[in-house]
Amino acid sequence: MPVPKRRLSRARTHARRSQWKAAEVTLVKTIENGKTVYSMPHRAKLVTDSAGNALFLEYKGRKVADA
């Protein structure tokens, strides 16, 4: 395993680490029942009844799991 020959200064270490940033979350805009809904892509959606009770998970119009 390589070992650094000299110690890095604190400024150089912080400058390098400052380049690591969290990426923005990408959201997909869909319209369901007249409401605009933002969701993460490639995720199953929770289907609910009119009372708001969870029924099942749906992906691309197909039932994939029970809630």
mmCIF file as gemmi writes it, N, C-alpha and C atoms, coordinates in Angstrom:
data_model
loop_
_atom_site.group_PDB
_atom_site.id
_atom_site.type_symbol
_atom_site.label_atom_id
_atom_site.label_alt_id
_atom_site.label_comp_id
_atom_site.label_asym_id
_atom_site.label_entity_id
_atom_site.label_seq_id
_atom_site.pdbx_PDB_ins_code
_atom_site.Cartn_x
_atom_site.Cartn_y
_atom_site.Cartn_z
_atom_site.occupancy
_atom_site.B_iso_or_equiv
_atom_site.pdbx_formal_charge
_atom_site.auth_seq_id
_atom_site.auth_asym_id
_atom_site.pdbx_PDB_model_num
ATOM 1 N N . MET Axp A 1 ? 0.844 -1.182 0 1 0 ? 1 A 1
ATOM 2 C CA . MET Axp A 1 ? 0 0 0 1 0 ? 1 A 1
ATOM 3 C C . MET Axp A 1 ? 0.887 1.242 0 1 0 ? 1 A 1
ATOM 4 N N . PRO Axp A 2 ? 0.61 2.186 -0.906 1 0 ? 2 A 1
ATOM 5 C CA . PRO Axp A 2 ? 1.474 3.367 -0.967 1 0 ? 2 A 1
ATOM 6 C C . PRO Axp A 2 ? 1.302 4.272 0.254 1 0 ? 2 A 1
ATOM 7 N N . VAL Axp A 3 ? 2.402 4.827 0.659 1 0 ? 3 A 1
ATOM 8 C CA . VAL Axp A 3 ? 2.409 5.725 1.808 1 0 ? 3 A 1
ATOM 9 C C . VAL Axp A 3 ? 2.914 7.081 1.329 1 0 ? 3 A 1
ATOM 10 N N . PRO Axp A 4 ? 2.237 8.191 1.684 1 0 ? 4 A 1
ATOM 11 C CA . PRO Axp A 4 ? 2.704 9.501 1.241 1 0 ? 4 A 1
ATOM 12 C C . PRO Axp A 4 ? 4.068 9.841 1.845 1 0 ? 4 A 1
ATOM 13 N N . LYS Axp A 5 ? 4.91 10.465 1.028 1 0 ? 5 A 1
ATOM 14 C CA . LYS Axp A 5 ? 6.261 10.802 1.486 1 0 ? 5 A 1
ATOM 15 C C . LYS Axp A 5 ? 6.233 11.953 2.482 1 0 ? 5 A 1
ATOM 16 N N . ARG Axp A 6 ? 5.316 12.916 2.226 1 0 ? 6 A 1
ATOM 17 C CA . ARG Axp A 6 ? 5.19 14.062 3.124 1 0 ? 6 A 1
ATOM 18 C C . ARG Axp A 6 ? 3.734 14.248 3.52 1 0 ? 6 A 1
ATOM 19 N N . ARG Axp A 7 ? 3.546 14.869 4.658 1 0 ? 7 A 1
ATOM 20 C CA . ARG Axp A 7 ? 2.199 15.127 5.147 1 0 ? 7 A 1
ATOM 21 C C . ARG Axp A 7 ? 1.553 16.24 4.331 1 0 ? 7 A 1
ATOM 22 N N . LEU Axp A 8 ? 0.272 16.073 3.997 1 0 ? 8 A 1
ATOM 23 C CA . LEU Axp A 8 ? -0.459 17.127 3.304 1 0 ? 8 A 1
ATOM 24 C C . LEU Axp A 8 ? -0.873 18.203 4.294 1 0 ? 8 A 1
ATOM 25 N N . SER Axp A 9 ? -0.838 19.433 3.843 1 0 ? 9 A 1
ATOM 26 C CA . SER Axp A 9 ? -1.289 20.517 4.705 1 0 ? 9 A 1
ATOM 27 C C . SER Axp A 9 ? -2.805 20.441 4.877 1 0 ? 9 A 1
ATOM 28 N N . ARG Axp A 10 ? -3.295 21.068 5.906 1 0 ? 10 A 1
ATOM 29 C CA . ARG Axp A 10 ? -4.733 21.076 6.171 1 0 ? 10 A 1
ATOM 30 C C . ARG Axp A 10 ? -5.485 21.788 5.052 1 0 ? 10 A 1
ATOM 31 N N . ALA Axp A 11 ? -4.92 22.87 4.532 1 0 ? 11 A 1
ATOM 32 C CA . ALA Axp A 11 ? -5.566 23.617 3.445 1 0 ? 11 A 1
ATOM 33 C C . ALA Axp A 11 ? -5.686 22.745 2.191 1 0 ? 11 A 1
ATOM 34 N N . ARG Axp A 12 ? -4.639 22.004 1.861 1 0 ? 12 A 1
ATOM 35 C CA . ARG Axp A 12 ? -4.669 21.149 0.68 1 0 ? 12 A 1
ATOM 36 C C . ARG Axp A 12 ? -5.682 20.01 0.86 1 0 ? 12 A 1
ATOM 37 N N . THR Axp A 13 ? -5.744 19.463 2.06 1 0 ? 13 A 1
ATOM 38 C CA . THR Axp A 13 ? -6.704 18.392 2.341 1 0 ? 13 A 1
ATOM 39 C C . THR Axp A 13 ? -8.129 18.906 2.224 1 0 ? 13 A 1
ATOM 40 N N . HIS Axp A 14 ? -8.403 20.056 2.814 1 0 ? 14 A 1
ATOM 41 C CA . HIS Axp A 14 ? -9.747 20.629 2.759 1 0 ? 14 A 1
ATOM 42 C C . HIS Axp A 14 ? -10.124 21.036 1.341 1 0 ? 14 A 1
ATOM 43 N N . ALA Axp A 15 ? -9.154 21.533 0.575 1 0 ? 15 A 1
ATOM 44 C CA . ALA Axp A 15 ? -9.428 21.918 -0.803 1 0 ? 15 A 1
ATOM 45 C C . ALA Axp A 15 ? -9.809 20.691 -1.634 1 0 ? 15 A 1
ATOM 46 N N . ARG Axp A 16 ? -9.146 19.58 -1.399 1 0 ? 16 A 1
ATOM 47 C CA . ARG Axp A 16 ? -9.47 18.358 -2.126 1 0 ? 16 A 1
ATOM 48 C C . ARG Axp A 16 ? -10.845 17.835 -1.716 1 0 ? 16 A 1
ATOM 49 N N . ARG Axp A 17 ? -11.124 17.819 -0.436 1 0 ? 17 A 1
ATOM 50 C CA . ARG Axp A 17 ? -12.399 17.284 0.047 1 0 ? 17 A 1
ATOM 51 C C . ARG Axp A 17 ? -13.583 18.178 -0.309 1 0 ? 17 A 1
ATOM 52 N N . SER Axp A 18 ? -13.335 19.465 -0.561 1 0 ? 18 A 1
ATOM 53 C CA . SER Axp A 18 ? -14.432 20.367 -0.882 1 0 ? 18 A 1
ATOM 54 C C . SER Axp A 18 ? -15.027 20.064 -2.25 1 0 ? 18 A 1
ATOM 55 N N . GLN Axp A 19 ? -14.314 19.31 -3.082 1 0 ? 19 A 1
ATOM 56 C CA . GLN Axp A 19 ? -14.808 18.975 -4.418 1 0 ? 19 A 1
ATOM 57 C C . GLN Axp A 19 ? -15.861 17.883 -4.381 1 0 ? 19 A 1
ATOM 58 N N . TRP Axp A 20 ? -15.96 17.149 -3.282 1 0 ? 20 A 1
ATOM 59 C CA . TRP Axp A 20 ? -16.957 16.082 -3.155 1 0 ? 20 A 1
ATOM 60 C C . TRP Axp A 20 ? -18.284 16.706 -2.765 1 0 ? 20 A 1
ATOM 61 N N . LYS Axp A 21 ? -19.266 16.605 -3.657 1 0 ? 21 A 1
ATOM 62 C CA . LYS Axp A 21 ? -20.571 17.207 -3.395 1 0 ? 21 A 1
ATOM 63 C C . LYS Axp A 21 ? -21.647 16.16 -3.588 1 0 ? 21 A 1
ATOM 64 N N . ALA Axp A 22 ? -22.726 16.334 -2.885 1 0 ? 22 A 1
ATOM 65 C CA . ALA Axp A 22 ? -23.879 15.459 -3.074 1 0 ? 22 A 1
ATOM 66 C C . ALA Axp A 22 ? -24.588 15.857 -4.367 1 0 ? 22 A 1
ATOM 67 N N . ALA Axp A 23 ? -25.003 14.858 -5.13 1 0 ? 23 A 1
ATOM 68 C CA . ALA Axp A 23 ? -25.701 15.137 -6.385 1 0 ? 23 A 1
ATOM 69 C C . ALA Axp A 23 ? -27.166 15.47 -6.094 1 0 ? 23 A 1
ATOM 70 N N . GLU Axp A 24 ? -27.74 16.311 -6.95 1 0 ? 24 A 1
ATOM 71 C CA . GLU Axp A 24 ? -29.146 16.647 -6.786 1 0 ? 24 A 1
ATOM 72 C C . GLU Axp A 24 ? -30.014 15.428 -7.07 1 0 ? 24 A 1
ATOM 73 N N . VAL Axp A 25 ? -31.116 15.335 -6.359 1 0 ? 25 A 1
ATOM 74 C CA . VAL Axp A 25 ? -32.042 14.238 -6.564 1 0 ? 25 A 1
ATOM 75 C C . VAL Axp A 25 ? -32.869 14.531 -7.808 1 0 ? 25 A 1
ATOM 76 N N . THR Axp A 26 ? -32.909 13.572 -8.735 1 0 ? 26 A 1
ATOM 77 C CA . THR Axp A 26 ? -33.701 13.762 -9.942 1 0 ? 26 A 1
ATOM 78 C C . THR Axp A 26 ? -35.126 13.297 -9.683 1 0 ? 26 A 1
ATOM 79 N N . LEU Axp A 27 ? -36.084 14.139 -10.024 1 0 ? 27 A 1
ATOM 80 C CA . LEU Axp A 27 ? -37.484 13.816 -9.818 1 0 ? 27 A 1
ATOM 81 C C . LEU Axp A 27 ? -38.206 13.798 -11.156 1 0 ? 27 A 1
ATOM 82 N N . VAL Axp A 28 ? -39.204 12.931 -11.255 1 0 ? 28 A 1
ATOM 83 C CA . VAL Axp A 28 ? -40.013 12.82 -12.458 1 0 ? 28 A 1
ATOM 84 C C . VAL Axp A 28 ? -41.385 13.398 -12.146 1 0 ? 28 A 1
ATOM 85 N N . LYS Axp A 29 ? -41.859 14.289 -13.01 1 0 ? 29 A 1
ATOM 86 C CA . LYS Axp A 29 ? -43.151 14.933 -12.814 1 0 ? 29 A 1
ATOM 87 C C . LYS Axp A 29 ? -44.222 14.132 -13.545 1 0 ? 29 A 1
ATOM 88 N N . THR Axp A 30 ? -45.243 13.672 -12.808 1 0 ? 30 A 1
ATOM 89 C CA . THR Axp A 30 ? -46.37 12.964 -13.405 1 0 ? 30 A 1
ATOM 90 C C . THR Axp A 30 ? -47.659 13.577 -12.889 1 0 ? 30 A 1
ATOM 91 N N . ILE Axp A 31 ? -48.725 13.411 -13.642 1 0 ? 31 A 1
ATOM 92 C CA . ILE Axp A 31 ? -50.029 13.919 -13.233 1 0 ? 31 A 1
ATOM 93 C C . ILE Axp A 31 ? -50.935 12.72 -12.976 1 0 ? 31 A 1
ATOM 94 N N . GLU Axp A 32 ? -51.43 12.628 -11.747 1 0 ? 32 A 1
ATOM 95 C CA . GLU Axp A 32 ? -52.302 11.534 -11.345 1 0 ? 32 A 1
ATOM 96 C C . GLU Axp A 32 ? -53.564 12.12 -10.727 1 0 ? 32 A 1
ATOM 97 N N . ASN Axp A 33 ? -54.693 11.751 -11.288 1 0 ? 33 A 1
ATOM 98 C CA . ASN Axp A 33 ? -56 12.221 -10.794 1 0 ? 33 A 1
ATOM 99 C C . ASN Axp A 33 ? -56.061 13.744 -10.732 1 0 ? 33 A 1
ATOM 100 N N . GLY Axp A 34 ? -55.459 14.412 -11.706 1 0 ? 34 A 1
ATOM 101 C CA . GLY Axp A 34 ? -55.488 15.866 -11.761 1 0 ? 34 A 1
ATOM 102 C C . GLY Axp A 34 ? -54.49 16.553 -10.842 1 0 ? 34 A 1
ATOM 103 N N . LYS Axp A 35 ? -53.697 15.785 -10.087 1 0 ? 35 A 1
ATOM 104 C CA . LYS Axp A 35 ? -52.693 16.356 -9.198 1 0 ? 35 A 1
ATOM 105 C C . LYS Axp A 35 ? -51.305 16.11 -9.774 1 0 ? 35 A 1
ATOM 106 N N . THR Axp A 36 ? -50.426 17.083 -9.62 1 0 ? 36 A 1
ATOM 107 C CA . THR Axp A 36 ? -49.051 16.925 -10.062 1 0 ? 36 A 1
ATOM 108 C C . THR Axp A 36 ? -48.272 16.229 -8.962 1 0 ? 36 A 1
ATOM 109 N N . VAL Axp A 37 ? -47.614 15.131 -9.317 1 0 ? 37 A 1
ATOM 110 C CA . VAL Axp A 37 ? -46.866 14.327 -8.353 1 0 ? 37 A 1
ATOM 111 C C . VAL Axp A 37 ? -45.427 14.228 -8.823 1 0 ? 37 A 1
ATOM 112 N N . TYR Axp A 38 ? -44.481 14.459 -7.92 1 0 ? 38 A 1
ATOM 113 C CA . TYR Axp A 38 ? -43.067 14.302 -8.215 1 0 ? 38 A 1
ATOM 114 C C . TYR Axp A 38 ? -42.572 13.048 -7.516 1 0 ? 38 A 1
ATOM 115 N N . SER Axp A 39 ? -41.914 12.156 -8.263 1 0 ? 39 A 1
ATOM 116 C CA . SER Axp A 39 ? -41.406 10.926 -7.675 1 0 ? 39 A 1
ATOM 117 C C . SER Axp A 39 ? -40.034 10.626 -8.256 1 0 ? 39 A 1
ATOM 118 N N . MET Axp A 40 ? -39.312 9.755 -7.591 1 0 ? 40 A 1
ATOM 119 C CA . MET Axp A 40 ? -37.997 9.352 -8.069 1 0 ? 40 A 1
ATOM 120 C C . MET Axp A 40 ? -38.17 8.356 -9.207 1 0 ? 40 A 1
ATOM 121 N N . PRO Axp A 41 ? -37.325 8.42 -10.225 1 0 ? 41 A 1
ATOM 122 C CA . PRO Axp A 41 ? -37.472 7.501 -11.348 1 0 ? 41 A 1
ATOM 123 C C . PRO Axp A 41 ? -37.139 6.067 -10.962 1 0 ? 41 A 1
ATOM 124 N N . HIS Axp A 42 ? -37.749 5.121 -11.646 1 0 ? 42 A 1
ATOM 125 C CA . HIS Axp A 42 ? -37.517 3.693 -11.447 1 0 ? 42 A 1
ATOM 126 C C . HIS Axp A 42 ? -37.821 3.26 -10.02 1 0 ? 42 A 1
ATOM 127 N N . ARG Axp A 43 ? -38.882 3.782 -9.48 1 0 ? 43 A 1
ATOM 128 C CA . ARG Axp A 43 ? -39.337 3.361 -8.156 1 0 ? 43 A 1
ATOM 129 C C . ARG Axp A 43 ? -40.807 2.986 -8.256 1 0 ? 43 A 1
ATOM 130 N N . ALA Axp A 44 ? -41.211 2.017 -7.474 1 0 ? 44 A 1
ATOM 131 C CA . ALA Axp A 44 ? -42.609 1.613 -7.46 1 0 ? 44 A 1
ATOM 132 C C . ALA Axp A 44 ? -43.43 2.667 -6.721 1 0 ? 44 A 1
ATOM 133 N N . LYS Axp A 45 ? -44.647 2.924 -7.217 1 0 ? 45 A 1
ATOM 134 C CA . LYS Axp A 45 ? -45.534 3.896 -6.587 1 0 ? 45 A 1
ATOM 135 C C . LYS Axp A 45 ? -46.538 3.171 -5.712 1 0 ? 45 A 1
ATOM 136 N N . LEU Axp A 46 ? -46.929 3.818 -4.635 1 0 ? 46 A 1
ATOM 137 C CA . LEU Axp A 46 ? -47.928 3.268 -3.735 1 0 ? 46 A 1
ATOM 138 C C . LEU Axp A 46 ? -49.305 3.66 -4.229 1 0 ? 46 A 1
ATOM 139 N N . VAL Axp A 47 ? -50.155 2.67 -4.477 1 0 ? 47 A 1
ATOM 140 C CA . VAL Axp A 47 ? -51.514 2.908 -4.94 1 0 ? 47 A 1
ATOM 141 C C . VAL Axp A 47 ? -52.433 2.878 -3.724 1 0 ? 47 A 1
ATOM 142 N N . THR Axp A 48 ? -53.264 3.916 -3.593 1 0 ? 48 A 1
ATOM 143 C CA . THR Axp A 48 ? -54.172 4.009 -2.46 1 0 ? 48 A 1
ATOM 144 C C . THR Axp A 48 ? -55.606 4.084 -2.961 1 0 ? 48 A 1
ATOM 145 N N . ASP Axp A 49 ? -56.545 3.748 -2.065 1 0 ? 49 A 1
ATOM 146 C CA . ASP Axp A 49 ? -57.958 3.889 -2.416 1 0 ? 49 A 1
ATOM 147 C C . ASP Axp A 49 ? -58.422 5.299 -2.074 1 0 ? 49 A 1
ATOM 148 N N . SER Axp A 50 ? -59.704 5.565 -2.247 1 0 ? 50 A 1
ATOM 149 C CA . SER Axp A 50 ? -60.217 6.922 -2.038 1 0 ? 50 A 1
ATOM 150 C C . SER Axp A 50 ? -60.105 7.377 -0.584 1 0 ? 50 A 1
ATOM 151 N N . ALA Axp A 51 ? -60.041 6.419 0.353 1 0 ? 51 A 1
ATOM 152 C CA . ALA Axp A 51 ? -59.911 6.772 1.769 1 0 ? 51 A 1
ATOM 153 C C . ALA Axp A 51 ? -58.463 7.02 2.165 1 0 ? 51 A 1
ATOM 154 N N . GLY Axp A 52 ? -57.535 6.713 1.27 1 0 ? 52 A 1
ATOM 155 C CA . GLY Axp A 52 ? -56.125 6.935 1.579 1 0 ? 52 A 1
ATOM 156 C C . GLY Axp A 52 ? -55.417 5.714 2.118 1 0 ? 52 A 1
ATOM 157 N N . ASN Axp A 53 ? -56.072 4.55 2.084 1 0 ? 53 A 1
ATOM 158 C CA . ASN Axp A 53 ? -55.452 3.323 2.565 1 0 ? 53 A 1
ATOM 159 C C . ASN Axp A 53 ? -54.559 2.735 1.473 1 0 ? 53 A 1
ATOM 160 N N . ALA Axp A 54 ? -53.414 2.228 1.878 1 0 ? 54 A 1
ATOM 161 C CA . ALA Axp A 54 ? -52.471 1.658 0.92 1 0 ? 54 A 1
ATOM 162 C C . ALA Axp A 54 ? -52.995 0.323 0.404 1 0 ? 54 A 1
ATOM 163 N N . LEU Axp A 55 ? -52.983 0.149 -0.921 1 0 ? 55 A 1
ATOM 164 C CA . LEU Axp A 55 ? -53.46 -1.095 -1.517 1 0 ? 55 A 1
ATOM 165 C C . LEU Axp A 55 ? -52.306 -1.971 -1.991 1 0 ? 55 A 1
ATOM 166 N N . PHE Axp A 56 ? -51.472 -1.447 -2.901 1 0 ? 56 A 1
ATOM 167 C CA . PHE Axp A 56 ? -50.349 -2.222 -3.423 1 0 ? 56 A 1
ATOM 168 C C . PHE Axp A 56 ? -49.343 -1.276 -4.062 1 0 ? 56 A 1
ATOM 169 N N . LEU Axp A 57 ? -48.196 -1.823 -4.427 1 0 ? 57 A 1
ATOM 170 C CA . LEU Axp A 57 ? -47.166 -1.064 -5.119 1 0 ? 57 A 1
ATOM 171 C C . LEU Axp A 57 ? -47.264 -1.344 -6.607 1 0 ? 57 A 1
ATOM 172 N N . GLU Axp A 58 ? -47.103 -0.28 -7.425 1 0 ? 58 A 1
ATOM 173 C CA . GLU Axp A 58 ? -47.277 -0.393 -8.857 1 0 ? 58 A 1
ATOM 174 C C . GLU Axp A 58 ? -46.049 0.173 -9.559 1 0 ? 58 A 1
ATOM 175 N N . TYR Axp A 59 ? -45.612 -0.494 -10.645 1 0 ? 59 A 1
ATOM 176 C CA . TYR Axp A 59 ? -44.505 0.002 -11.455 1 0 ? 59 A 1
ATOM 177 C C . TYR Axp A 59 ? -44.853 -0.237 -12.915 1 0 ? 59 A 1
ATOM 178 N N . LYS Axp A 60 ? -44.831 0.838 -13.711 1 0 ? 60 A 1
ATOM 179 C CA . LYS Axp A 60 ? -45.178 0.795 -15.132 1 0 ? 60 A 1
ATOM 180 C C . LYS Axp A 60 ? -46.556 0.17 -15.347 1 0 ? 60 A 1
ATOM 181 N N . GLY Axp A 61 ? -47.501 0.503 -14.472 1 0 ? 61 A 1
ATOM 182 C CA . GLY Axp A 61 ? -48.874 0.031 -14.631 1 0 ? 61 A 1
ATOM 183 C C . GLY Axp A 61 ? -49.123 -1.389 -14.177 1 0 ? 61 A 1
ATOM 184 N N . ARG Axp A 62 ? -48.091 -2.047 -13.628 1 0 ? 62 A 1
ATOM 185 C CA . ARG Axp A 62 ? -48.258 -3.432 -13.175 1 0 ? 62 A 1
ATOM 186 C C . ARG Axp A 62 ? -48.1 -3.508 -11.67 1 0 ? 62 A 1
ATOM 187 N N . LYS Axp A 63 ? -48.851 -4.391 -11.049 1 0 ? 63 A 1
ATOM 188 C CA . LYS Axp A 63 ? -48.728 -4.625 -9.604 1 0 ? 63 A 1
ATOM 189 C C . LYS Axp A 63 ? -47.456 -5.405 -9.349 1 0 ? 63 A 1
ATOM 190 N N . VAL Axp A 64 ? -46.588 -4.878 -8.452 1 0 ? 64 A 1
ATOM 191 C CA . VAL Axp A 64 ? -45.32 -5.544 -8.177 1 0 ? 64 A 1
ATOM 192 C C . VAL Axp A 64 ? -45.23 -6.08 -6.753 1 0 ? 64 A 1
ATOM 193 N N . ALA Axp A 65 ? -45.995 -5.543 -5.819 1 0 ? 65 A 1
ATOM 194 C CA . ALA Axp A 65 ? -45.92 -6.024 -4.435 1 0 ? 65 A 1
ATOM 195 C C . ALA Axp A 65 ? -47.153 -5.574 -3.671 1 0 ? 65 A 1
ATOM 196 N N . ASP Axp A 66 ? -47.474 -6.326 -2.622 1 0 ? 66 A 1
ATOM 197 C CA . ASP Axp A 66 ? -48.554 -5.931 -1.738 1 0 ? 66 A 1
ATOM 198 C C . ASP Axp A 66 ? -48.039 -4.907 -0.732 1 0 ? 66 A 1
ATOM 199 N N . ALA Axp A 67 ? -48.93 -4.037 -0.29 1 0 ? 67 A 1
ATOM 200 C CA . ALA Axp A 67 ? -48.529 -2.994 0.66 1 0 ? 67 A 1
ATOM 201 C C . ALA Axp A 67 ? -48.664 -3.477 2.088 1 0 ? 67 A 1
